[in-house]
Each structure stands twice: as structure tokens, then as C-alpha cells.
Amino acid sequence: MVESALVGHLLDPRSPLNIESLLDAVTALLIDCKIPSLMRIKSIDSFITRCKFKISCSLYNTFVTA
């Protein structure tokens, strides 16, 4: 029940929790964290390293299939 409601919110383009909004938020967070002084913080550097490849691949796939 809860899972189907979450999926419904993620797939509904009018929902504030839709998948595109979440991807935009994570992408904005990634860009904001790329400040050199913040990159010295190990947890932020680790976040950028883990997410950069996944987000760039996701954006690439979005542009290629559009």
C-alpha cells in the first residue's frame, strides 16, 4: 500500500515528489557542493565522487533518448 502510493507520487508529473524534481534537486546539490573549499570535506568529496557518474549518465541517457 505504502509502496504503491510512493510510486504514484514519483510518476505523477504534478506531484512535488516526482522523479524529475528529485533528480533536479540532487543535481543542484551536486553542483553546489563542487566549491573547492567544500571539496576538502571528506564526506562531501565522497558524495560527489559517488553521485557524479550516476547523475551524468542519467542526464546523458535523458538527452540521448529525448
Buried (B, 14 or more C-beta within 10 A) or exposed (E): EEEEEEEEBBEEEEEEEBBEEEBEEBBEEBEEBEEEEEEEEEEBEEBBEEBEEEBEEBEEEEEEEE
